[in-house]
Amino acid sequence: MSPIERIMRTAPVIPVLVIEYANQARPLAEALVAGGLKVLEVTLRTPAALDAIREMKEVPGAIVGAGTVTNPDEFDAALNAGAEFIVSPGLTERLARVAIGKEVPFLPGVATASDIMRGLDLGLEHFKFFPAVAAGGLPALRALSAPFAQVRFCPTGGISADRAPEWLAQPSVLCVGGTWVTPKGADMAQVHALAQQAATLAR
């Protein structure tokens, strides 16, 4: 089993986190990990993201990665902050070759058959299906899974708690990415409860 597949199989849901302030990071990670969601994707969408990765790395049991990584400079910055895996919204050969060369678990985004074929040419078989709902939802994922039986996905983008089980029921899906476990304004007790619910979803 590859390192990225091991990460994808750790829990059925990977929280996709947009963190505005670094001091929010550690309590958030503690609540999520205690709730059973150990794999955390911190998106590089805010100035606090890299510091948030550093803070979350201190939480026992947390497997912290960086999301919204779009180029080698962001890749290097995420690694320097301690990211253990890298998630990208798309797939470019330039970024993929950096990740492969440095042997870093890498989950690039795909939305079409051509994207997947480009990834397979590079030796990749695990992808983020993104944006999952906007790119055609479950019918699109099923259609893409048919000719690429070896490929495994983490659908992300528009997936809700009530729809997650449908996605997880697909044989090609190892986990889903979601923001619903950390709703805006939620306190840590709520996050912990939502994480517990998400961690029990069946695959």
Secondary structure, DSSP 8 states (H G I E B T S, - for coil): --HHHHHHTS-SEEEEE--S-GGGHHHHHHHHHHTT--EEEEETTSTTHHHHHHHHTTSTT-EEEEES--SHHHHHHHHHHT-SSEE-SS--HHHHHHHHHTT--EE-EE-SHHHHHHHHHTT--EEEETTTTTTTHHHHHHHHHTT-TT-EEEEBSS--TTTHHHHHTSTTBS-EEESTTS-TT--HHHHHHHHHHHHT---
